[in-house]
Amino acid sequence: MRRALLTAAALSATALLALSGCAAAPSFTGSWAGEGDNAPELEITEDWAFTGSDGCNTMVGSGTVDGDTFDFGRFATTRKYCEGVDTWLSLAGSATVQGDTLTVLDLDGAELGTLTRAKG
């Protein structure tokens, strides 16, 4: 009887530890978009490759994920002059996800802007 209780307790503890480690990691993959005219757009694939536009300039690269942070790494971008367009996305260093909001940060960790997960 005691052995059965110890076995049950050990199995319960193992299951609890396994479940506590199953917190869902943020999903960076998919389409993200800003609002308004010339809104920024970003597409991140399952292998962390990305393409996007800040509303004028295009960008392409391959990032990495470490925990809850997407690191854009080095990427290529055009550098056209775009009157009236905020080109903040081309300064991206990393990003985090909270629900359906992707917060884009610069290389120093300051917030540049947010994009919303595209529905569909």
C-alpha positions, 0 to 999 in steps of 0.5 A: 500500500505504501509503495503504491502511494509513493508511486502515485505521488512520484507520478503526480510530481512528474506530471506536474513538472512536465505540465509546468514546463509546457507554458506556450512559447509565443508564436512569432510566425504569421502575418503582422500589420500596422494601421493607416496609410502606408502601414508597415507589414511583416511576415515571419515563417516557421523557419524564422525567415521574414519579409516586410515593408515599413510602408515604403522600404522592403526588408528581408532576412532570417531571425532567431528566437530565444525564449520569448524574443525574436531577434531580427539579426542582420537583414537587407532593406532598401533605403528609399526616401519616403515622404510622410512615411515613418520608417521605424520597422527598418530599425528593428532589432528584436520583437516580443509577442503579447497576445495578437500584438508584436512589439518591435524594439530597436537594438537598445531595447527601446520600443519602436512600434507595434504590429497586430496579427493579421486575421485569417 
